[in-house]
Amino acid sequence: MLIKKSIQRSSHLIFWKNLCLEQSLTALIMLRKRKIPYTLYFGIRKNNSKLQAHVWISSESIYVIEKGNEEFTILKEYSG
């Protein structure tokens, strides 16, 4: 998917912090502009008594921003 490749390439070129939230929101805007359906996920997990949050996005069964190998409990799902 071209959107996924664009986000991966640009994340290495910018000088500010570009983590899952920024990447997922960028993908959301790009998908919405092209009228491609997507699902945005907000997840959380506990790791050594610390909470970790993660945001990922999928479109047509393809992860645009990866969920990763860890199991996250989905707190909120937003489809557009």
N, C-alpha and C positions, 0 to 999 in steps of 0.2 A: 504494500500500500504506500503510495507516494507521500501521504501526510505523515505516516510513521517515519519514513526515511528523512523527510525534511526536518522533523523535530529532533531526531537523533543527530543529524549533521549540525544543526544550529546550536544545540546544547553544548557542543565543544568549542564553539567560536565566541560565545558571549562571556563577559567577565563577571557577571553577577551570579548569584546562587540560582540554579535552575534545577529544582527537584521535581518530584512527582506532581505536586499541586500545580506548579507553573506549567509543566509540560501537559498535564491533563486539561487545564483550562485553555491552553493554546490549541490543542487538538479539538476540543469542543467547539471553539470558534471556527476553526477551519472546516470541520464537518458540518456545522450548522450553515455556514455560508454556502456550501455545496449541496445542501439539502440531503445529506447522507444520514440515515438513522444511526443513533449511538446510545450507549448506556454508560453513565458515569457512576462510579462506585466510590463510596467513602468507607474505609475499613479500619479496624483497630485490632491489635493483638498485644498480649502481655509477654514480655521478654525479660527474664531475670528481675521480676518485680517492677519493671518499668513498662509504661504503655507506649506503644509505637503506633503511629497513624500512617495510613497510606491511601493514596488516591490513584485510581487507574480507570481507563476508559476502553470500551470495546465497541466495535462496529461490525455488524454482519459476521459475528462469531470470530473476529480477529481482534486480538489485543493491540490497540494502537499504542497505549502506554501499558507496559507489562504489569501483571499482578505480582509476579515474582514467585519464588518457591515457597515462601512462608504462607501459612494459613492465617488469613485475616477474617475476623467476624465482620460481616457487612452491616454497617450502621444505617446507611442510606443509599438508595439507588435512584438515579434520576435518568429517565429516558427522554430522548428528544428526537 
